[in-house]
Structure formats: structure tokens, C-alpha cells
Amino acid sequence: MRHPYRYRWNGAFAALLVCAGVGDLLPGRIAHRAFFDPLIPHPGRMTAVETNPDGTETDKFRASRARFIDGYMMDFWASYPIQMLIPDSRPDLQAKLRRRITPHPAKAWTDVLTLRHGGWEPLRRTSIRPMRQQLAPSSGKVWGVASGTGWERIELPVTRMGMLTEPDIVADCFATL
């Protein structure tokens, strides 16, 4: 049965690629896609991993891969500082996040997404950028992707983990879409 409400996707990191792929497989079932801190797949970048121009892994990713657990599980904390997600002014939320982020299957990062049904092109779509993100703001790298026709761009005064640090602001934003 089709749900009467609009579907909204919110994800982070490689999960956005998974959500984009699932949405592509369900044309007509999703009316609007909203990306928070987006890594938006686009021609030339259909994986969560930056690659060299020839498509090979960068030295940075190879170094990360060397730290994978059992060769296939990415340990987020081995590659990224917590301050990238939550500022030091919120040690309570840093502790909560440390407990909850678990190793991530590398294939969700490295597999190449193939869109067969137009991806998000026929849909209303929104890119929500956390403007208080510290250290390597990923959404800034792909913000230009969301400048094409059909994109609504929203800048929020929240951290990269705004759903934890400023949940009311993030929820209000999604509720108004």
C-alpha cells in the first residue's frame, strides 16, 4: 500500500548513495528527496569515495583502507575526528555518538551507484547544508551539484550532526518541506 505522506530521505556519508539507489528503484513512490549534509551522487562521482581522475583510489583512501577491520569494515573513528561531527562544547553528545557509530561495511562507500530510472531528476529535491560544520566540510564540496535546475538549497545554522546538537532546527526544516 502506498503511504499517503511524502517520503523524505535523511542520511549521512555513504547512506545517501544507498538512499539515492533505493529511490531510483521506486519511481513514483517518492515525491521529494531531501538530502542533509549531502554527498550527492553525480556523473563523475557515483561512489562515496573520492577517486583519482583515472578512477583509482586516492592515497588518502588507501591509507584508510589499511585501517579497515577484517579488511572490509570501516572504523569511522580511525579516519575522522569527533569534532568533525560534534563540537567539543558538547562532550555529552560526543560520548553518545562514540557509543552509537559502529564499523561500516566498506562496499557502501566503494560500490558504484547505477541509476536506471532517472535518479532524482524527475523529483522535487532539496539539499540541506549544515553551516556550522567543522573540519573538512563535505557538503561544501558537492554544494555546486545542488545548484542545477530543480534543486532547493537550504543553509542551516547547525553542526554536521545537527539532528543531535540542534534537533528542533533540523526537524522544523524537514517539517516545512
Backbone torsions as a table, in degrees:
resi	resn	phi	psi	omega
1	MET	NA	138.9	-179.6
2	ARG	-81.0	130.6	179.5
3	HIS	-72.2	136.6	-175.4
4	PRO	-73.1	-15.8	-178.2
5	TYR	-94.7	157.7	176.1
6	ARG	-64.5	145.8	174.7
7	TYR	-89.6	140.2	177.1
8	ARG	-127.7	136.8	177.6
9	TRP	-107.5	131.3	174.3
10	ASN	-134.4	123.4	179.7
11	GLY	-153.7	176.5	178.0
12	ALA	-136.7	157.5	175.6
13	PHE	55.1	-135.8	-175.4
14	ALA	-69.1	-17.2	179.5
15	ALA	-60.0	-28.5	178.2
16	LEU	-63.5	-36.0	177.6
17	LEU	-66.5	-41.1	178.2
18	VAL	-62.4	-45.3	179.5
19	CYS	-63.2	-39.8	178.2
20	ALA	-62.9	-40.7	179.3
21	GLY	-66.8	-43.2	178.9
22	VAL	-63.9	-43.9	178.7
23	GLY	-61.5	-35.5	178.3
24	ASP	-66.8	-31.5	179.9
25	LEU	-78.5	-11.6	-177.8
26	LEU	-120.1	53.5	-179.2
27	PRO	-60.1	139.7	-179.3
28	GLY	88.3	-12.8	-179.1
29	ARG	-99.1	-13.5	-178.1
30	ILE	-124.3	126.7	-177.5
31	ALA	-96.5	-23.8	-172.5
32	HIS	-153.2	132.7	174.7
33	ARG	-112.7	129.2	176.4
34	ALA	-119.3	120.9	-179.8
35	PHE	-103.0	125.5	175.4
36	PHE	-104.1	130.1	-174.8
37	ASP	48.9	64.2	-165.5
38	PRO	-76.0	136.7	160.3
39	LEU	-111.2	89.4	-172.0
40	ILE	-86.5	120.0	177.8
41	PRO	-64.2	139.7	-179.7
42	HIS	-154.7	160.3	179.4
43	PRO	-51.2	128.8	-176.2
44	GLY	94.9	-11.4	178.2
45	ARG	-152.3	78.6	-179.7
46	MET	-107.9	23.6	171.7
47	THR	-133.2	169.7	177.6
48	ALA	-84.0	-5.1	-176.2
49	VAL	-104.4	127.8	172.5
50	GLU	-67.5	138.9	179.2
51	THR	-123.1	165.6	173.1
52	ASN	-69.6	163.3	179.4
53	PRO	-54.6	-28.6	179.9
54	ASP	-86.5	4.2	177.4
55	GLY	91.4	-4.4	179.4
56	THR	-80.9	162.3	179.2
57	GLU	-66.7	145.4	175.8
58	THR	-75.6	161.1	175.8
59	ASP	-59.4	-37.4	179.5
60	LYS	-61.0	-44.5	-179.7
61	PHE	-70.8	-36.5	176.8
62	ARG	-60.4	-39.2	177.2
63	ALA	-64.8	-40.2	176.8
64	SER	-64.3	-43.3	-179.2
65	ARG	-59.2	-34.5	179.5
66	ALA	-62.6	-22.6	179.8
67	ARG	-95.7	2.5	-179.1
68	PHE	-61.9	144.2	177.3
69	ILE	-79.0	128.0	-179.0
70	ASP	54.6	21.9	175.9
71	GLY	80.5	-4.5	-177.3
72	TYR	-140.7	-3.0	-178.3
73	MET	-113.4	120.8	179.9
74	MET	-78.6	126.1	174.1
75	ASP	-92.7	102.5	-176.1
76	PHE	-52.2	-44.6	-174.1
77	TRP	-68.9	-17.9	176.9
78	ALA	-77.2	-17.8	-176.3
79	SER	-115.0	-21.0	-173.8
80	TYR	-133.5	139.8	176.8
81	PRO	-79.3	148.3	-179.5
82	ILE	-60.8	-29.9	-178.8
83	GLN	-63.7	-18.1	176.4
84	MET	-66.4	-26.1	-177.3
85	LEU	-105.0	-44.0	-176.2
86	ILE	-137.2	129.7	-177.6
87	PRO	-67.3	158.0	179.2
88	ASP	-60.8	-18.3	179.1
89	SER	-70.2	-7.7	179.8
90	ARG	-124.1	64.8	-178.4
91	PRO	-61.4	-28.4	177.7
92	ASP	-62.6	-43.7	-179.9
93	LEU	-75.8	-31.1	174.7
94	GLN	-61.6	-44.6	179.4
95	ALA	-62.8	-42.8	179.2
96	LYS	-61.1	-44.9	-179.1
97	LEU	-66.7	-40.9	177.5
98	ARG	-57.7	-37.0	179.3
99	ARG	-71.0	-30.0	-170.2
100	ARG	-98.2	-26.9	178.6
101	ILE	-79.3	120.8	-177.9
102	THR	-110.7	168.1	177.0
103	PRO	-54.4	145.7	-172.3
104	HIS	-117.6	129.8	178.4
105	PRO	-58.2	126.4	-175.5
106	ALA	-61.6	-30.7	-177.7
107	LYS	-61.7	-27.3	176.3
108	ALA	-64.8	-23.8	177.0
109	TRP	-90.0	-39.1	-168.5
110	THR	-96.3	-24.8	179.7
111	ASP	-63.6	142.1	-179.7
112	VAL	-86.8	127.0	179.5
113	LEU	-78.8	132.8	174.6
114	THR	-116.9	121.7	179.0
115	LEU	-100.3	122.8	-176.6
116	ARG	-107.9	-13.1	-174.4
117	HIS	-123.4	30.9	177.2
118	GLY	89.1	0.6	179.2
119	GLY	56.2	-128.5	179.8
120	TRP	-95.5	-4.3	-173.5
121	GLU	-51.4	-44.3	-177.6
122	PRO	-79.8	-1.1	-172.7
123	LEU	-105.6	158.6	167.8
124	ARG	-69.7	137.6	-176.6
125	ARG	-145.3	145.2	-176.8
126	THR	-131.7	138.0	174.6
127	SER	-113.4	119.6	-178.4
128	ILE	-108.9	119.8	-174.6
129	ARG	-108.6	124.1	176.5
130	PRO	-78.2	112.1	-173.0
131	MET	-81.0	-12.1	178.8
132	ARG	-100.6	18.7	178.5
133	GLN	-67.8	132.2	178.7
134	GLN	-105.5	153.8	174.0
135	LEU	59.2	110.3	174.6
136	ALA	52.1	62.9	179.7
137	PRO	-63.7	102.2	-175.6
138	SER	-65.0	-37.6	-176.7
139	SER	-65.5	-25.5	177.6
140	GLY	-65.7	-31.5	-179.5
141	LYS	-67.4	-32.5	-176.0
142	VAL	-111.9	7.4	-178.7
143	TRP	-57.7	-35.6	179.3
144	GLY	-64.4	-28.8	177.9
145	VAL	-60.2	-35.7	-177.7
146	ALA	-87.3	21.5	179.1
147	SER	-101.7	-3.0	-179.7
148	GLY	-75.0	177.3	179.9
149	THR	-57.0	136.1	175.6
150	GLY	94.0	-7.6	-178.7
151	TRP	-96.1	135.5	167.5
152	GLU	-103.2	132.7	-179.5
153	ARG	-115.1	129.6	-179.9
154	ILE	-126.1	131.9	174.0
155	GLU	-106.2	126.0	179.5
156	LEU	-113.3	143.4	178.3
157	PRO	-82.2	61.8	-177.0
158	VAL	-132.9	167.0	176.0
159	THR	-80.4	175.9	178.8
160	ARG	-62.1	-29.1	175.4
161	MET	-105.3	46.6	-178.9
162	GLY	-54.7	-28.0	178.6
163	MET	-65.7	-17.7	174.6
164	LEU	-102.2	-42.7	-174.0
165	THR	-82.4	-33.3	179.3
166	GLU	-139.0	61.8	-172.5
167	PRO	-61.1	-33.4	-178.9
168	ASP	-66.5	-39.7	179.7
169	ILE	-64.6	-45.2	-179.3
170	VAL	-66.5	-45.1	-180.0
171	ALA	-62.8	-42.5	178.3
172	ASP	-62.0	-39.0	178.5
173	CYS	-61.7	-49.9	180.0
174	PHE	-64.0	-35.7	-178.6
175	ALA	-67.3	-24.3	-178.3
176	THR	-89.9	-5.6	-178.6
177	LEU	-75.7	NA	NA
